[in-house]
Amino acid sequence: MAASSNDIINVYSKKTESAGNGLFASKDIPAGDLILRVNRPLVTVSDSPHLNDTCSNCCIWVPQGQAAAVGNGKEKVTLKACTGCKIVRYCGKTCQSESWNRHHKYECKIFKRLYPKVLPNTARMVMQLLLLKKGSVIPEQDWQAFLNLQSHIDDIKATQTTDSKGQSMWETIDLMSKAAQSYSGSPEPLELIHTLTARLLVNTLTLVTPTYDSLGLCLDPLAALMNHSCSPNAVVVFDGPQLHVRSLAPILKDAEILISYTDITDPAPDRQRQLRERYFFDCACPQCSQDLTLDQPSMPKGLDAAIGEDKTKQLEFEGFSLLARARTTPDPAAQLALLEASLALFTPYVDIWPPYRQPWAHLRQETTVACFNCGKWAKGLAHSLKIYFHIDPVHFAQPFHPVRVVHQWVLVRLVLHLAALSSSGNSELREVDKYGIDWGVVLWGLLRQVAGEVDKSHGAESGFAGMVNERLEEVGGSMRVGGVDEGMVEGGREREWVKLRRVADEVVV
């Protein structure tokens, strides 16, 4: 929607030499500062699986299961389905009323007629856009800003890439457009709706929780103008439905704001393929021009000399293929077994294939979550610590990078759980108990670390910062009540970090 009083805009748009329009800083912006805040993007929808566990207004996520709940802090919220359509859910009457007044009153009857069938998220997004336009809800300046976004419709029609169902991108757009037109009763011609759908597919951002759990899709015409770099100077975070863009480095006035459209830790050929297939351009940023990734500072020659270029490519292919299989394996035990077998592919090369090189790092991240789901706490801790010590400092050089801070927060929640298990003599912790870890010192040290960076990573006024500082105060208060000196606890940090490094290096490869 048009800029509201809650929006913060430290950018302006103009044409770039090679990438169409872009966003540029309207003033000098220090590292770890807010660049742009959009209180409510133009269109936001939840992914179909998250319609049952996410408030469709404030985007509070209420996950099921311990591993999913790590880092959420909203587990006690109860969601109730809309009594009309029974599709969307809300955390309370206020959210239900706000959603109804903004857009749900236009779509509720359609969802009710379709129930229990649920349209795909892209079709719901296009339909919501058409319904808002039909109801004259979208300000004309926002509509024109959306129409000015690139659609790449000709590129889409020409592409031969197909999805898992064998459909081309154009066939998907045609199907979604026809469904949205039919259900919305929009008077807009199908040819225009095709371009609207294409614009949504090319320009949407992934809606995530503050801890980067994917929830759905959103589109804001201003934020969509940010161009890509594999060496970005900015990153997108969300605080509920609020879209924030924060700086990763100092940005001078009139410098372009650049984010990454892909995972910058992936190998350069993979990044190039993803950008070409979805966004229809070849990245020429310095990182790609050097054909290096952040996880390959000195690796190619060492690997090629030791095992050969063909073997390196084979291992990468097998690792990424097994990772894709594991992500679609529903049984937790089977998933863990597959992931551990995948990690074992790289253990013979541990001396030359560091843990931060992909796909080993991706596999370890997935294995960590799988360990939690299976109650394998010692191994889960060891994998988390491997990420903490050996992977994140390479992938995310800034201590305040949101992903790095989130990983540390997950570790805080894990230590809280492990401290309780350790006091009860849980057998799953035998591998870790021998190190004599003082969980209280570790917890305090990690909490202080997260609290020290969260203002830069997420913003001092964010819900995530509030959750972190609330936990810090709670733990600090317990220490004071128990007569524990905070200075002495802080003094024991170095000793305990030596033990944590040993766990990371000795419990798992």
C-alpha positions in Angstrom: 0.0 0.0 0.0 1.0 3.7 -0.1 3.6 4.6 2.4 2.1 4.7 5.9 3.2 6.8 8.9 5.0 3.6 10.2 7.1 3.2 7.2 10.8 4.2 7.3 12.3 5.0 3.9 16.0 5.9 3.6 16.1 5.1 -0.2 15.1 6.5 -3.5 14.8 4.7 -6.9 16.4 5.4 -10.2 17.5 3.5 -13.3 20.8 1.6 -13.2 23.1 1.1 -16.1 22.5 -2.7 -16.5 19.7 -3.9 -14.2 16.7 -1.7 -14.7 15.5 0.3 -11.7 17.2 0.0 -8.4 17.2 1.4 -4.9 19.8 3.8 -3.6 20.6 5.2 -0.2 19.3 8.7 0.5 21.8 9.2 3.2 24.9 7.6 4.7 23.9 4.4 6.5 26.1 2.7 9.0 26.5 -1.1 9.2 23.7 -2.9 11.1 21.2 -0.1 10.6 17.7 0.1 9.2 17.5 1.1 5.5 13.8 0.5 4.8 10.8 -0.6 6.8 7.5 -1.4 5.1 4.7 -1.8 7.7 2.5 -3.9 5.4 3.6 -5.1 2.0 1.1 -4.8 -0.8 0.2 -8.5 -0.9 1.1 -11.3 1.6 0.0 -14.9 1.6 0.9 -18.0 3.7 2.1 -21.2 2.0 -0.6 -23.8 2.0 1.1 -26.0 4.8 1.3 -22.9 7.0 -2.4 -21.8 6.8 -3.0 -24.0 9.9 -0.1 -22.8 12.0 0.3 -19.1 11.1 -1.9 -16.1 11.8 -2.9 -14.7 8.4 -2.7 -11.2 9.7 0.3 -10.7 12.1 2.2 -13.8 10.8 2.7 -15.3 14.3 3.9 -18.9 13.7 2.7 -21.5 16.1 4.7 -24.6 15.1 4.2 -28.2 16.2 7.1 -30.1 17.7 10.1 -29.1 19.8 12.6 -28.7 17.0 10.3 -26.4 15.1 9.5 -24.4 18.2 13.1 -23.5 18.8 13.5 -19.8 18.7 9.8 -19.0 18.2 8.7 -17.8 21.6 5.0 -17.9 20.6 4.1 -21.5 21.4 1.3 -20.6 23.8 -0.7 -18.7 21.1 -3.9 -20.4 20.0 -5.0 -20.0 16.4 -8.7 -20.2 15.4 -10.0 -20.7 11.9 -12.2 -18.1 10.2 -15.7 -19.3 10.8 -16.7 -18.4 7.3 -14.1 -20.1 5.1 -12.3 -22.3 7.6 -9.1 -21.9 5.6 -7.2 -19.0 7.2 -6.5 -18.7 10.9 -6.0 -15.9 13.4 -4.5 -15.4 16.8 -7.3 -13.2 18.1 -10.3 -11.0 17.2 -8.1 -8.0 16.5 -6.1 -9.8 13.8 -9.3 -11.2 12.4 -10.9 -7.8 12.2 -7.8 -6.2 10.6 -7.5 -8.9 8.0 -11.2 -8.8 7.2 -11.2 -5.0 6.7 -8.0 -5.1 4.6 -8.7 -8.0 2.2 -10.3 -11.1 3.6 -13.8 -9.9 3.1 -13.2 -10.1 -0.6 -11.9 -13.7 -0.6 -13.7 -15.4 2.3 -16.7 -16.5 0.2 -14.4 -17.8 -2.5 -12.4 -19.9 0.0 -15.6 -21.1 1.6 -16.9 -22.3 -1.8 -13.6 -24.1 -2.5 -13.3 -25.7 1.0 -11.6 -28.1 1.7 -9.6 -27.5 -1.4 -7.0 -24.8 -1.1 -5.6 -22.9 -4.0 -1.7 -22.7 -4.4 -0.1 -19.7 -2.8 0.7 -18.0 -6.1 -3.0 -18.4 -7.3 -4.2 -17.0 -3.9 -1.7 -14.1 -4.3 -2.9 -13.2 -7.8 -6.5 -13.5 -6.8 -6.0 -11.3 -3.7 -4.3 -8.7 -6.0 -7.2 -8.8 -8.5 -9.9 -8.6 -5.7 -8.2 -5.6 -4.1 -8.0 -3.9 -7.5 -11.6 -4.7 -8.3 -12.6 -3.3 -4.9 -10.6 -0.1 -5.6 -8.6 -0.7 -2.4 -5.1 -0.4 -4.0 -4.0 3.2 -4.4 -3.3 4.1 -8.0 0.3 5.0 -7.2 0.8 1.5 -5.8 -0.9 -0.2 -8.8 1.3 1.8 -11.2 4.4 0.9 -9.2 3.5 -2.7 -9.4 2.9 -2.5 -13.2 6.3 -0.9 -13.6 8.0 -4.0 -12.2 9.6 -6.2 -14.8 7.5 -9.2 -15.8 10.0 -11.0 -18.1 7.0 -12.5 -19.8 8.8 -13.0 -23.1 11.7 -14.7 -21.3 9.2 -16.9 -19.5 7.4 -18.0 -22.6 10.8 -18.9 -24.2 12.2 -20.9 -21.3 12.2 -24.7 -21.6 12.8 -25.4 -17.9 10.1 -27.5 -16.2 9.1 -28.1 -12.6 8.7 -31.5 -10.8 5.3 -31.9 -12.4 6.7 -31.4 -15.9 5.1 -28.0 -16.3 7.0 -25.1 -17.9 7.0 -21.8 -16.1 4.6 -20.4 -18.7 2.2 -23.3 -18.3 2.2 -22.6 -14.5 1.5 -18.9 -15.1 -1.3 -19.6 -17.5 -3.0 -22.1 -15.1 -2.7 -19.8 -12.1 -3.9 -16.8 -14.1 -7.0 -18.5 -15.3 -7.8 -19.8 -11.8 -7.4 -16.3 -10.3 -9.5 -14.7 -13.0 -12.3 -17.3 -12.7 -12.6 -17.2 -8.9 -12.1 -13.5 -8.5 -14.6 -12.5 -11.2 -12.0 -9.9 -12.3 -12.9 -7.9 -15.4 -9.2 -7.6 -16.3 -8.3 -9.4 -19.5 -6.4 -12.7 -19.3 -3.4 -11.3 -21.1 -2.9 -8.6 -18.4 -3.4 -11.2 -15.6 -0.6 -13.3 -17.2 1.7 -10.3 -16.8 0.5 -9.8 -13.2 1.3 -13.4 -12.3 4.7 -13.2 -14.0 5.5 -10.0 -12.1 4.6 -11.8 -8.8 6.7 -14.8 -9.6 9.7 -12.7 -10.5 9.5 -10.0 -7.8 8.1 -11.7 -4.7 10.1 -12.1 -1.5 9.9 -15.1 0.8 8.0 -14.3 3.9 9.9 -15.6 6.9 9.8 -15.6 10.7 12.5 -13.5 12.5 14.3 -16.9 12.8 14.2 -17.4 9.0 11.6 -20.2 8.9 9.8 -19.8 5.6 6.1 -19.0 5.9 4.9 -17.8 2.5 5.2 -15.0 0.0 5.0 -11.2 -0.1 5.3 -8.5 -2.6 6.0 -4.8 -2.1 6.7 -2.7 -5.2 9.3 -0.5 -3.5 11.3 -3.4 -1.9 11.0 -5.3 -5.2 13.3 -2.7 -6.9 16.3 -4.0 -4.9 18.8 -5.6 -7.3 21.0 -8.6 -6.7 24.6 -9.2 -5.8 26.4 -12.3 -4.5 28.3 -9.8 -2.3 25.2 -8.0 -0.9 25.4 -4.9 1.3 21.9 -5.4 2.7 19.6 -8.2 4.0 15.9 -8.6 4.4 14.4 -9.5 7.8 10.8 -9.7 8.9 9.1 -8.7 12.2 5.7 -10.3 11.8 4.4 -8.8 8.5 6.7 -5.9 8.6 9.4 -6.0 6.0 12.8 -4.6 7.1 15.9 -4.1 5.0 19.1 -3.8 7.1 22.7 -2.9 6.2 25.4 -5.5 6.3 28.1 -2.9 5.7 28.4 0.9 5.7 26.5 2.3 2.7 27.4 5.8 1.5 24.7 8.2 0.3 23.7 7.5 -3.3 25.2 4.0 -3.3 22.9 1.2 -4.5 21.2 -1.1 -2.0 21.9 -4.7 -3.0 20.5 -8.0 -1.6 21.1 -11.6 -2.6 18.3 -13.5 -4.4 20.1 -16.8 -3.8 22.1 -18.6 -1.1 25.5 -16.9 -1.5 27.2 -19.9 0.1 26.3 -22.1 -2.9 28.9 -22.7 -5.6 29.0 -20.0 -8.3 27.6 -22.3 -11.1 24.6 -23.1 -8.9 23.9 -19.5 -8.1 24.2 -18.6 -11.8 21.8 -21.3 -12.8 19.2 -20.3 -10.2 19.4 -16.6 -11.2 19.1 -17.5 -14.9 16.1 -19.8 -14.5 14.0 -17.6 -12.2 15.2 -14.1 -12.8 16.6 -14.3 -16.3 20.0 -12.6 -16.0 23.6 -13.6 -15.6 25.2 -12.2 -12.5 28.3 -10.2 -13.2 29.1 -9.2 -9.6 32.7 -9.3 -8.4 32.0 -12.6 -6.5 30.8 -14.3 -9.7 33.4 -12.7 -11.9 36.1 -14.3 -9.8 34.2 -17.6 -9.9 34.6 -18.0 -6.2 32.1 -18.4 -3.3 32.3 -17.3 0.2 33.0 -20.9 1.2 35.9 -21.4 -1.3 38.6 -18.9 -0.3 41.5 -21.3 -1.0 39.9 -24.6 -1.9 39.8 -25.3 -5.7 43.5 -25.9 -6.3 43.8 -28.0 -3.1 40.8 -30.2 -4.0 41.7 -30.6 -7.7 45.3 -31.6 -6.8 44.1 -34.1 -4.2 41.1 -35.8 -5.8 40.7 -34.3 -9.2 38.2 -31.9 -10.6 35.8 -34.6 -11.8 35.7 -36.2 -8.4 35.0 -32.8 -6.8 32.1 -32.2 -9.1 30.8 -35.8 -8.5 30.8 -35.3 -4.7 29.1 -31.9 -5.0 26.4 -33.5 -7.3 25.9 -36.5 -5.0 25.8 -34.3 -1.9 23.2 -31.9 -3.3 21.1 -34.8 -4.7 21.0 -36.5 -1.3 20.2 -33.2 0.4 17.2 -32.8 -1.9 16.0 -36.4 -1.1 16.4 -35.8 2.6 14.3 -32.7 2.6 11.4 -34.6 1.1 11.8 -37.6 3.5 8.9 -37.4 6.0 10.1 -40.0 8.5 12.5 -38.3 11.0 14.6 -41.5 11.6 14.9 -42.3 7.9 15.7 -38.6 7.2 18.5 -38.6 9.8 19.9 -41.9 8.5 20.0 -40.5 5.0 21.7 -37.2 6.1 24.3 -39.0 8.1 25.1 -41.2 5.1 25.4 -38.0 3.1 27.8 -36.5 5.5 29.9 -39.6 5.4 30.6 -39.0 1.7 32.9 -36.2 2.7 34.6 -37.6 5.7 37.4 -39.3 3.7 38.3 -35.8 2.5 38.0 -34.0 5.8 41.6 -32.6 5.7 41.0 -30.9 2.3 37.2 -30.3 2.3 36.5 -27.9 5.1 33.2 -28.0 6.9 32.1 -24.6 5.4 32.3 -25.8 1.8 29.0 -26.7 0.2 27.2 -29.0 0.2 28.7 -30.3 3.4 27.5 -27.2 5.3 23.9 -27.5 4.1 23.9 -31.2 5.0 25.2 -30.4 8.5 22.5 -27.8 9.0 19.8 -30.2 8.0 21.4 -33.0 10.1 21.3 -30.7 13.2 17.5 -30.3 12.9 17.0 -34.0 12.2 19.0 -34.9 15.4 16.7 -32.7 17.4 13.6 -34.3 15.9 15.0 -37.7 16.8 16.1 -36.7 20.3 19.8 -37.2 19.5 20.8 -34.3 21.7 24.6 -34.9 21.9 25.0 -35.1 18.2 22.7 -32.2 17.6 24.8 -30.1 19.9 28.0 -31.1 18.3 26.7 -30.3 14.8 25.4 -26.9 16.1 28.8 -26.1 17.6 30.5 -27.1 14.3 28.3 -24.5 12.6 29.0 -22.0 15.4 32.8 -22.3 15.3 33.7 -23.4 11.8 30.9 -22.5 9.3 29.0 -19.3 10.2 32.1 -17.1 10.8 33.1 -18.0 7.2 29.7 -17.8 5.5 28.5 -14.7 7.5 31.5 -12.6 8.3 29.6 -9.9 10.2 28.9 -10.9 13.8 25.5 -9.2 13.5 24.5 -11.0 10.3 20.8 -12.0 11.0 21.4 -15.7 10.0 24.4 -16.0 12.3 22.5 -14.4 15.2 19.6 -16.7 14.6 21.8 -19.8 14.7 23.2 -18.5 18.0 19.7 -18.1 19.4 18.9 -21.6 18.4 22.0 -22.7 20.3 20.8 -20.7 23.3 17.4 -22.6 23.3 19.2 -25.9 22.8 21.5 -25.2 25.8 18.5 -24.4 28.0 17.0 -27.8 27.0 20.3 -29.6 27.5 20.8 -28.1 31.0 17.5 -29.5 32.0 18.3 -32.9 30.5 21.7 -33.0 32.1 20.3 -32.4 35.6 17.9 -35.3 35.1 20.7 -37.7 34.0 19.5 -38.2 30.4 21.4 -41.0 28.8 21.5 -39.2 25.4 24.0 -36.8 26.9 26.7 -39.3 28.0 28.9 -38.3 25.0 28.8 -34.7 26.2 28.8 -35.1 30.0 32.4 -36.3 30.0 33.5 -32.8 29.0 32.2 -31.3 32.3 30.5 -28.4 30.6 29.1 -25.7 32.9 25.8 -25.1 31.2 25.1 -22.0 33.2 28.3 -20.2 32.0 27.6 -21.4 28.4 24.0 -20.1 28.5 25.0 -16.7 29.9 27.8 -16.3 27.4 25.7 -17.2 24.4 22.8 -15.0 25.6 25.1 -12.0 26.1 26.5 -12.6 22.6 23.1 -12.7 21.0 21.8 -9.7 23.0 25.0 -7.8 22.0 24.2 -8.2 18.2 20.4 -8.3 18.0 20.0 -4.5 17.8 22.0 -4.6 14.6 20.7 -7.8 13.2 17.0 -7.4 13.7 16.5 -3.9 15.3 16.2 -2.8 18.9 12.4 -2.4 18.6 11.8 -5.8 16.9 9.8 -8.6 18.5 12.9 -10.8 18.2 15.1 -8.4 20.2 12.4 -8.2 22.8 12.3 -11.9 23.1 16.1 -12.1 23.4 16.3 -9.4 26.0 13.5 -10.8 28.0 15.3 -14.1 28.2 18.6 -12.3 29.2 16.8 -10.5 32.0 15.2 -13.7 33.2 18.4 -15.6 33.3 20.3 -12.7 34.9 17.6 -12.3 37.5 17.8 -16.0 38.4 21.6 -15.6 38.8 21.2 -12.6 41.1 18.6 -14.3 43.2 20.9 -17.3 43.5 23.8 -15.1 44.6 25.8 -15.8 41.4 28.2 -13.1 40.4 27.8 -12.2 36.7 31.5 -11.1 36.5 32.7 -14.5 37.6 30.4 -16.3 35.2 31.7 -14.1 32.4 35.2 -14.9 33.5 34.6 -18.6 33.0 33.5 -18.2 29.4 36.9 -18.8 27.8 37.3 -22.0 29.8 33.9 -23.4 28.7 34.4 -22.3 25.1 37.5 -24.6 24.9 35.2 -27.5 26.0 32.6 -26.5 23.4 35.3 -26.6 20.6 36.3 -30.0 21.7 32.7 -31.2 21.4 32.5 -29.7 18.0 35.7 -31.4 16.8 35.5 -34.7 18.6 31.9 -35.9 18.8 31.1 -35.5 15.1 33.3 -35.3 12.0 
